[in-house]
Amino acid sequence: MADEANRTAFVELQGRMIETTAKLKQVVNQMRIKEGEKKRAYLTLQELKQVPEDANTYKTIGKLFVLEPKSVLVNEQEQKLRDSDNAISSLSTTKEILDKQLGEIEINIRELLQQDPSLAQQIMNMAVM
C-alpha cells in the first residue's frame, strides 16, 4: 500500500516538474524576446536623437510610411523602452518563483526516493528498458 502511495506521489511530482520546467522555458523565451524589443527601441531612440528637430520623420505602419513629428516617434520609443523594462522585471520575478518551485520539487523527489529505496530501484529498472 505504501509502495503505491509513494509511486503515485512520485508520478505527481514528476508531472509538476515537467509542467514547471515548461513554464520556466516559456518565461525565459519571453524574456529574450522582450530584451530584443528593448534593444531595438533603445537603438531607434539613439538614432532619432541624432535627427534634427525640423527633419521629416516617418512612422511605418505595415508597408505604409506616415509623416509624424519627431517628438511623437521619440515618445513612442521611450514608451516601448519602459514597457519592455517593466515586462522584463515582471518576467524576472516569475522566473525566480519558478526556479524556487523547481528546486522544491527536486528536493521532494529526492526525499521520496531516499524514503523508499525500492521505488528508486523500480524507476531505475524502467529507465534501463
Legacy VTK file of the C-alpha trace (Angstrom):
# vtk DataFile Version 3.0
C-alpha trace
ASCII
DATASET POLYDATA
POINTS 129 float
0.000 0.000 0.000
2.810 2.396 0.874
4.569 1.493 -2.378
1.514 2.507 -4.377
1.163 5.779 -2.461
4.850 6.564 -2.995
4.586 5.691 -6.675
1.544 7.948 -7.043
3.342 10.763 -5.240
6.361 10.306 -7.498
4.257 10.443 -10.656
2.537 13.586 -9.374
5.872 15.240 -8.554
7.253 14.229 -11.918
4.255 15.814 -13.667
4.666 19.015 -11.660
8.353 19.087 -12.526
7.661 18.724 -16.253
4.990 21.427 -16.094
7.198 23.833 -14.122
10.146 23.252 -16.457
7.953 24.025 -19.474
6.701 27.233 -17.845
10.278 28.214 -16.999
11.387 27.725 -20.604
8.453 29.833 -21.795
9.324 32.660 -19.379
12.992 32.591 -20.429
11.918 32.766 -24.078
9.592 35.702 -23.367
12.425 37.474 -21.541
14.685 37.011 -24.554
12.021 38.470 -26.851
11.492 41.470 -24.569
15.267 42.040 -24.383
15.317 42.194 -28.191
12.415 44.653 -28.244
14.157 46.779 -25.633
17.384 46.823 -27.607
15.556 47.797 -30.831
13.718 50.607 -29.051
16.959 51.856 -27.500
18.846 51.838 -30.794
15.960 53.528 -32.616
15.804 56.166 -29.899
19.534 56.833 -30.209
19.199 57.304 -33.968
16.174 59.575 -33.569
18.085 61.816 -31.164
20.647 62.491 -33.909
17.960 63.680 -36.349
17.391 67.473 -36.429
14.074 68.678 -34.983
12.878 70.145 -38.299
13.589 66.991 -40.352
10.736 64.925 -41.757
10.327 61.693 -39.798
8.144 58.790 -40.796
6.459 56.010 -38.891
5.933 52.672 -40.615
2.553 51.023 -40.482
2.906 47.784 -42.376
4.131 48.856 -45.822
2.885 52.398 -45.345
5.018 55.350 -44.219
3.197 58.092 -42.307
4.707 61.520 -41.657
4.976 62.050 -37.890
6.677 64.721 -35.795
9.978 63.609 -34.291
8.645 64.131 -30.759
5.849 61.589 -31.337
8.321 58.952 -32.534
10.681 59.648 -29.631
7.803 59.318 -27.144
6.722 56.022 -28.721
10.239 54.581 -28.477
10.621 55.748 -24.883
7.287 54.113 -24.041
8.394 50.857 -25.703
11.599 51.013 -23.674
9.658 51.479 -20.411
7.168 48.743 -21.309
9.980 46.323 -22.099
11.730 47.133 -18.811
8.514 46.538 -16.875
7.829 43.268 -18.688
11.389 42.045 -18.122
11.136 42.909 -14.438
7.853 41.045 -14.117
9.159 38.041 -16.044
12.294 38.005 -13.918
10.176 37.787 -10.761
8.154 34.966 -12.323
11.372 33.173 -13.287
12.661 33.383 -9.711
9.395 31.914 -8.406
9.504 29.059 -10.929
13.169 28.363 -10.124
12.243 28.141 -6.441
9.308 25.806 -7.182
11.532 23.608 -9.324
14.080 23.377 -6.523
11.385 22.411 -4.029
10.064 19.722 -6.366
13.563 18.305 -6.810
14.039 18.206 -3.026
10.680 16.446 -2.614
11.609 13.847 -5.231
14.993 13.236 -3.571
13.339 12.809 -0.156
10.746 10.443 -1.594
13.408 8.308 -3.248
15.522 8.231 -0.078
12.443 7.257 1.907
11.590 4.356 -0.402
14.676 2.731 -1.964
12.515 0.122 -3.697
10.794 2.929 -5.631
14.178 4.233 -6.730
15.098 0.714 -7.901
11.835 0.390 -9.842
12.450 3.720 -11.556
15.991 2.718 -12.463
14.709 -0.554 -13.937
12.120 1.321 -16.027
14.765 3.733 -17.328
17.024 0.878 -18.481
14.307 -0.796 -20.561
LINES 1 130
129 0 1 2 3 4 5 6 7 8 9 10 11 12 13 14 15 16 17 18 19 20 21 22 23 24 25 26 27 28 29 30 31 32 33 34 35 36 37 38 39 40 41 42 43 44 45 46 47 48 49 50 51 52 53 54 55 56 57 58 59 60 61 62 63 64 65 66 67 68 69 70 71 72 73 74 75 76 77 78 79 80 81 82 83 84 85 86 87 88 89 90 91 92 93 94 95 96 97 98 99 100 101 102 103 104 105 106 107 108 109 110 111 112 113 114 115 116 117 118 119 120 121 122 123 124 125 126 127 128
